[in-house]
Amino acid sequence: MARTFSILLLIFASLFSSKLHADFGLTWDPPSTAQLRLDSAEAAFSIRFVSPRDQELRAVSLYCADAQKSPLFNVQVEDDRDGHPSGKPLASASWVPRQASWSTLALAGVTLKKGATYHLVVSHNDQRGGVHSVGRIGAGYYASFAALSPAAGGNESSVTLLLRRGKGWVSSALIPVFILQAGDGILAGQSYVEPFAAGVFGGETGSVPAQVLHFNCGSTVSSLRAKVRAVGHPKAPLRLHIYSHNYMTHQTHLLYQGDFTTVDLSTAWSWKTLLLPETAPKSFAPECYYFAFVAEGGRAEGAGCEDCYEVFGLRTRPGASGAMDLTFDAGAHRSRASVRGVDGVWEDDFDADLNVVTVGSYCEPREISNATPLLPSYSPPLDLMRGAFP
């Protein structure tokens, strides 16, 4: 009996491990944006990170979400001492952040060792290059830097955030937004700036969002997961369309269409999983495929929609070299979000990804030569939609 239990346990563990490793798509889903507001001389934050390789750090990019008469700030690279910044800069730069924009700051070459822990410390520069305190900071003179709220299911990461309001540092669960640029041009960091909702309404000629997934190898897919919700009272089911893509002609071909969910979908965001039926394709080549969502009825309403569905996603912002290369697939011209216009032409959004994930056979991760996304590790919950397909 004990031997049988051990074998069953081993099989279960193997299946569970394979399922996790076979997920392909953006699984991380931070629910909202946050801001790291520096509005006093004592306020500061530190991005604590583990260097993914031996490298010479040449520049860092930070995204300023909001600013009012922004003061001068410093960014310093420091060693780690007992989990906190050492207080001794290895390199530094000063700048005045601009609202809703990236700032890329050159640093004197700093050699970072693989596996070692470092800090990017951002604080007010009150001397403005002099020896006296002349800088002004306060309620009307501040800058706020972008961060993301943690996902509910976990955020294991080699990057953590520390905040300071006085003399001491305290840990924060917020996820910082930053880019490291090495001397050889290879990037590392977390460049998603904000979540967004892609509306699904109006049928084939309405709003049809999609996630393009570029498989790393020939893959067998058994199910599809997506983070979705209903808005208002949609009267038709949310449907899934799968398209192949001919990169030579930039044309797509419909492979499958069927219901993804029934009309009783909650108005709260949730992950839903569809076991692909026999009529759906199971084998996918190492190429691009469009996983699109269609729903009859509904309408546009302001910046959103009414009596419709929405698919959750994350977006970076242009303005920093390599920001698109730090998305989950490390390359915007591989996996990316898209939307089909009324003329039937797909308009790819290279700054964004939707929370659409395939589950299937294991595929060896591809070697990434130009970027290392430092995203939190997170596997969404399994919630099967039974009877949602013909």
C-alpha positions as CSV (number, residue, x, y, z in Angstrom):
1,M,0.0,0.0,0.0
2,A,2.8,2.4,0.9
3,R,4.6,1.6,-2.3
4,T,1.4,2.2,-4.4
5,F,0.9,5.6,-2.5
6,S,4.5,6.6,-3.2
7,I,4.2,5.8,-6.9
8,L,0.9,7.7,-7.1
9,L,2.5,10.7,-5.3
10,L,5.4,10.6,-7.7
11,I,3.1,10.6,-10.7
12,F,1.0,13.4,-9.3
13,A,4.1,15.5,-8.5
14,S,5.4,14.9,-12.0
15,L,2.1,15.9,-13.7
16,F,1.9,19.0,-11.5
17,S,5.4,20.0,-12.3
18,S,4.9,19.4,-16.0
19,K,1.7,21.5,-16.0
20,L,3.5,24.5,-14.5
21,H,6.4,24.3,-16.9
22,A,4.1,23.8,-19.8
23,D,2.3,27.1,-19.2
24,F,3.1,29.6,-22.1
25,G,1.9,33.2,-21.9
26,L,1.7,36.1,-19.5
27,T,0.6,34.5,-16.2
28,W,1.5,37.5,-14.0
29,D,-1.5,39.7,-13.3
30,P,-0.9,42.6,-10.9
31,P,-4.4,44.1,-10.3
32,S,-3.5,47.8,-10.3
33,T,-0.9,50.5,-10.6
34,A,0.8,52.2,-7.6
35,Q,3.1,55.2,-7.3
36,L,6.3,55.7,-5.3
37,R,5.8,59.3,-4.3
38,L,8.9,61.2,-3.2
39,D,7.7,64.4,-1.6
40,S,10.1,64.9,1.3
41,A,13.8,65.0,1.9
42,E,13.5,61.8,4.0
43,A,11.6,59.9,1.4
44,A,13.4,57.4,-0.8
45,F,13.0,53.9,-2.3
46,S,15.4,51.1,-3.2
47,I,15.0,48.5,-5.9
48,R,16.9,45.5,-4.5
49,F,17.8,43.0,-7.2
50,V,20.0,40.0,-7.9
51,S,22.3,40.4,-10.9
52,P,21.3,37.7,-13.4
53,R,24.8,37.5,-14.8
54,D,28.3,39.1,-14.8
55,Q,27.8,42.5,-16.4
56,E,29.0,46.0,-16.6
57,L,26.1,48.3,-15.8
58,R,26.0,51.4,-18.0
59,A,22.6,52.9,-17.6
60,V,19.3,52.6,-15.7
61,S,15.8,53.7,-16.9
62,L,12.9,54.7,-14.5
63,Y,9.3,55.6,-15.3
64,C,7.9,58.8,-13.7
65,A,4.1,58.5,-13.5
66,D,3.3,61.9,-12.0
67,A,5.3,65.0,-11.1
68,Q,4.6,68.6,-10.0
69,K,7.5,71.1,-10.3
70,S,9.8,68.1,-9.9
71,P,12.9,68.5,-7.8
72,L,16.3,67.1,-8.7
73,F,16.8,63.4,-7.7
74,N,19.7,61.0,-7.4
75,V,19.9,57.4,-8.4
76,Q,22.7,55.4,-6.9
77,V,23.9,51.8,-7.3
78,E,24.9,50.4,-4.0
79,D,26.0,47.0,-2.5
80,D,23.7,45.1,-0.3
81,R,24.3,45.1,3.5
82,D,22.1,42.8,5.5
83,G,19.2,43.3,3.1
84,H,19.5,47.1,3.0
85,P,21.5,49.6,0.9
86,S,25.1,49.9,2.1
87,G,25.0,53.7,1.8
88,K,28.2,53.7,-0.3
89,P,27.5,54.6,-4.0
90,L,29.3,52.5,-6.6
91,A,27.9,54.9,-9.3
92,S,25.3,57.7,-9.4
93,A,23.5,60.1,-11.6
94,S,21.1,63.1,-11.1
95,W,18.1,64.2,-13.1
96,V,14.8,66.0,-13.0
97,P,12.0,63.5,-13.9
98,R,9.2,64.4,-16.3
99,Q,5.7,63.3,-15.8
100,A,4.4,60.2,-17.8
101,S,7.8,59.4,-19.3
102,W,10.9,57.3,-19.0
103,S,14.2,58.7,-18.0
104,T,17.4,56.9,-19.0
105,L,20.4,57.8,-16.9
106,A,24.0,57.0,-17.9
107,L,26.2,55.5,-15.1
108,A,30.0,55.1,-14.9
109,G,30.6,51.5,-15.6
110,V,29.9,49.3,-12.6
111,T,30.8,45.7,-12.6
112,L,28.0,43.5,-11.3
113,K,28.6,39.9,-10.3
114,K,26.2,37.1,-11.2
115,G,24.1,36.1,-8.1
116,A,25.2,39.2,-6.1
117,T,22.6,41.6,-4.6
118,Y,22.6,45.3,-5.4
119,H,20.3,48.3,-4.8
120,L,19.1,51.1,-7.0
121,V,18.5,53.9,-4.5
122,V,16.4,56.9,-5.6
123,S,16.3,60.0,-3.3
124,H,16.1,63.8,-3.3
125,N,19.2,65.8,-4.3
126,D,18.8,68.9,-2.1
127,Q,22.1,70.5,-3.0
128,R,21.7,70.6,-6.8
129,G,25.4,70.2,-7.4
130,G,26.5,72.6,-4.7
131,V,27.4,72.2,-1.0
132,H,24.3,73.9,0.5
133,S,20.7,72.6,0.8
134,V,18.9,74.6,-1.8
135,G,16.5,72.1,-3.4
136,R,12.8,72.4,-2.6
137,I,10.6,69.4,-2.1
138,G,7.1,69.0,-0.6
139,A,3.4,68.9,-1.4
140,G,3.7,71.0,-4.6
141,Y,7.2,69.8,-5.5
142,Y,7.5,66.1,-6.0
143,A,7.8,63.1,-8.4
144,S,6.0,59.8,-8.3
145,F,7.5,56.7,-9.9
146,A,5.6,53.8,-11.4
147,A,5.1,50.5,-9.5
148,L,2.5,47.7,-9.7
149,S,0.4,46.1,-6.9
150,P,1.3,42.5,-6.2
151,A,-0.8,39.7,-7.7
152,A,-3.1,37.9,-5.3
153,G,-1.6,34.5,-5.9
154,G,2.1,35.2,-5.2
155,N,5.0,37.2,-6.5
156,E,8.2,35.2,-6.0
157,S,10.9,37.3,-7.6
158,S,14.6,38.2,-7.5
159,V,13.6,41.8,-7.2
160,T,12.2,43.5,-4.1
161,L,11.3,47.0,-3.1
162,L,12.3,48.9,0.0
163,L,10.8,52.2,1.2
164,R,12.2,54.9,3.5
165,R,10.3,57.7,5.1
166,G,12.7,58.4,7.9
167,K,16.0,56.8,8.9
168,G,15.0,53.2,8.4
169,W,14.1,51.0,5.5
170,V,10.9,48.9,5.3
171,S,10.0,46.2,2.8
172,S,7.2,46.7,0.4
173,A,5.1,44.2,-1.7
174,L,4.9,46.6,-4.6
175,I,6.6,45.7,-7.8
176,P,9.0,48.3,-9.2
177,V,9.3,49.4,-12.8
178,F,12.9,49.7,-14.0
179,I,15.4,48.7,-16.8
180,L,19.1,47.9,-16.4
181,Q,21.3,48.3,-19.5
182,A,24.7,46.6,-19.6
183,G,27.7,47.6,-21.6
184,D,27.1,44.9,-24.2
185,G,23.6,46.1,-24.8
186,I,21.8,43.3,-22.9
187,L,18.9,44.5,-20.8
188,A,17.3,43.3,-17.6
189,G,14.4,44.5,-15.5
190,Q,10.6,44.8,-15.3
191,S,9.1,47.2,-17.8
192,Y,5.3,46.7,-17.6
193,V,3.9,50.0,-16.4
194,E,0.2,49.4,-16.0
195,P,-2.7,46.9,-16.4
196,F,-5.4,47.5,-18.9
197,A,-8.7,45.9,-20.0
198,A,-9.3,44.9,-23.7
199,G,-13.1,45.1,-24.5
200,V,-14.8,42.4,-26.5
201,F,-18.1,43.4,-28.2
202,G,-19.8,44.1,-31.5
203,G,-19.2,40.7,-33.0
204,E,-16.8,40.1,-35.9
205,T,-16.8,43.7,-37.0
206,G,-16.6,45.1,-33.4
207,S,-13.8,45.1,-30.9
208,V,-11.9,41.7,-31.3
209,P,-8.7,41.6,-29.1
210,A,-6.2,38.8,-29.3
211,Q,-3.0,37.6,-27.8
212,V,-0.3,36.5,-30.3
213,L,1.7,33.6,-28.9
214,H,4.9,32.6,-30.7
215,F,5.6,29.0,-29.5
216,N,9.3,28.1,-28.9
217,C,9.0,24.6,-30.3
218,G,6.3,22.3,-31.8
219,S,3.8,22.1,-29.0
220,T,0.7,20.1,-28.1
221,V,-1.9,22.2,-26.3
222,S,-4.7,20.7,-24.2
223,S,-6.3,23.8,-22.7
224,L,-6.3,27.6,-22.7
225,R,-6.5,30.0,-19.7
226,A,-7.4,33.7,-19.7
227,K,-8.2,36.3,-17.2
228,V,-11.6,37.7,-18.1
229,R,-14.8,39.3,-16.7
230,A,-18.2,40.4,-17.8
231,V,-19.2,44.1,-17.9
232,G,-22.9,44.8,-17.4
233,H,-25.1,42.0,-18.7
234,P,-23.8,40.5,-22.0
235,K,-26.4,38.4,-23.7
236,A,-24.1,36.2,-25.8
237,P,-21.3,33.9,-24.8
238,L,-17.6,34.9,-25.0
239,R,-16.1,33.1,-28.0
240,L,-12.6,31.9,-28.8
241,H,-11.1,32.1,-32.3
242,I,-7.7,30.6,-33.1
243,Y,-5.8,31.8,-36.2
244,S,-2.6,30.7,-37.8
245,H,-0.4,33.4,-39.2
246,N,1.6,33.6,-42.4
247,Y,4.4,36.0,-41.6
248,M,5.4,36.2,-45.3
249,T,2.0,37.7,-46.4
250,H,0.9,39.0,-42.9
251,Q,-2.4,37.1,-43.3
252,T,-4.3,34.9,-40.8
253,H,-6.3,31.8,-41.3
254,L,-9.1,30.7,-39.0
255,L,-8.4,27.3,-37.4
256,Y,-11.1,27.1,-34.8
257,Q,-14.1,28.9,-33.3
258,G,-16.1,28.0,-30.2
259,D,-17.5,29.3,-26.9
260,F,-14.9,30.1,-24.3
261,T,-17.4,31.0,-21.6
262,T,-21.2,31.0,-21.1
263,V,-23.1,34.2,-20.3
264,D,-23.0,33.6,-16.5
265,L,-19.4,34.9,-16.3
266,S,-18.8,37.0,-13.2
267,T,-18.3,40.8,-13.3
268,A,-15.2,40.2,-11.1
269,W,-11.9,39.4,-12.7
270,S,-11.1,35.7,-12.7
271,W,-9.0,33.1,-14.5
272,K,-11.0,30.7,-16.6
273,T,-9.7,27.5,-18.3
274,L,-11.1,25.9,-21.4
275,L,-10.3,22.3,-22.2
276,L,-9.9,22.4,-25.9
277,P,-12.5,20.2,-27.6
278,E,-11.8,17.6,-30.3
279,T,-12.7,20.1,-33.0
280,A,-9.9,22.5,-31.9
281,P,-6.3,22.3,-33.1
282,K,-3.9,20.6,-30.6
283,S,-0.6,20.8,-32.4
284,F,1.1,24.1,-32.9
285,A,4.3,24.8,-34.8
286,P,7.0,27.2,-33.5
287,E,5.3,30.1,-35.1
288,C,2.8,32.9,-34.3
289,Y,-0.9,32.1,-33.6
290,Y,-3.6,34.6,-32.8
291,F,-5.9,33.6,-29.8
292,A,-8.8,36.0,-30.3
293,F,-12.0,36.8,-28.4
294,V,-15.3,37.6,-30.0
295,A,-18.8,38.5,-28.5
296,E,-22.0,39.6,-30.2
297,G,-23.8,42.6,-28.8
298,G,-22.5,45.2,-26.3
299,R,-21.2,48.6,-27.2
300,A,-18.4,51.1,-26.6
301,E,-19.0,53.3,-23.5
302,G,-16.4,56.0,-22.8
303,A,-13.0,54.5,-22.6
304,G,-14.5,51.0,-21.9
305,C,-17.6,49.1,-23.0
306,E,-21.1,48.1,-21.7
307,D,-22.8,44.7,-21.8
308,C,-19.6,43.2,-23.0
309,Y,-16.6,41.2,-21.9
310,E,-13.0,42.3,-21.0
311,V,-9.7,40.5,-21.1
312,F,-7.0,41.6,-18.6
313,G,-3.5,42.6,-19.8
314,L,-0.3,44.5,-19.0
315,R,1.3,47.4,-21.0
316,T,4.6,49.1,-21.0
317,R,5.2,52.6,-22.4
318,P,7.4,53.8,-25.2
319,G,10.3,56.0,-24.5
320,A,12.9,53.7,-23.1
321,S,15.2,51.6,-25.2
322,G,14.4,48.0,-24.8
323,A,11.2,48.4,-22.8
324,M,9.3,46.1,-25.3
325,D,12.1,43.5,-25.0
326,L,11.4,43.0,-21.3
327,T,7.9,41.7,-21.8
328,F,7.3,38.0,-20.7
329,D,8.5,36.6,-24.1
330,A,11.5,38.9,-24.2
331,G,10.7,40.4,-27.6
332,A,7.8,42.4,-28.8
333,H,8.0,40.9,-32.3
334,R,7.3,37.5,-30.9
335,S,4.4,37.4,-28.5
336,R,2.2,40.5,-28.2
337,A,-1.3,41.8,-27.9
338,S,-3.3,42.7,-31.0
339,V,-6.8,43.9,-32.0
340,R,-8.7,43.5,-35.3
341,G,-10.0,46.6,-37.0
342,V,-13.3,46.9,-38.8
343,D,-11.4,46.3,-42.1
344,G,-10.3,42.9,-40.8
345,V,-6.6,43.9,-40.5
346,W,-4.8,43.0,-37.2
347,E,-3.1,45.9,-35.5
348,D,-0.4,44.5,-33.2
349,D,0.3,46.3,-30.0
350,F,4.0,45.7,-29.4
351,D,3.8,47.5,-25.9
352,A,1.2,45.1,-24.4
353,D,0.3,41.5,-23.6
354,L,-3.0,39.9,-22.6
355,N,-3.3,37.3,-19.8
356,V,-3.8,34.4,-22.2
357,V,-1.9,31.2,-21.5
358,T,-1.8,27.8,-23.2
359,V,-1.2,24.6,-21.2
360,G,0.3,21.6,-23.0
361,S,3.5,19.7,-23.7
362,Y,6.8,20.8,-22.2
363,C,9.0,23.0,-24.4
364,E,12.6,23.9,-23.6
365,P,12.9,27.7,-23.0
366,R,14.5,29.5,-25.8
367,E,17.9,31.1,-25.4
368,I,17.4,34.9,-25.1
369,S,20.3,36.9,-26.3
370,N,19.2,40.5,-25.7
371,A,17.1,40.7,-22.5
372,T,16.4,39.1,-19.2
373,P,12.8,39.9,-17.9
374,L,12.8,40.0,-14.1
375,L,9.1,39.2,-13.7
376,P,7.6,37.7,-10.6
377,S,6.8,34.0,-10.9
378,Y,3.1,33.2,-10.6
379,S,0.8,30.4,-11.7
380,P,-2.9,31.4,-12.0
381,P,-5.5,29.2,-10.4
382,L,-7.1,26.4,-12.4
383,D,-10.8,27.0,-13.0
384,L,-12.3,24.8,-15.6
385,M,-15.2,26.0,-17.8
386,R,-17.2,22.8,-18.2
387,G,-19.7,22.5,-21.0
388,A,-18.6,25.8,-22.5
389,F,-17.8,24.3,-25.8
390,P,-19.9,22.4,-28.3
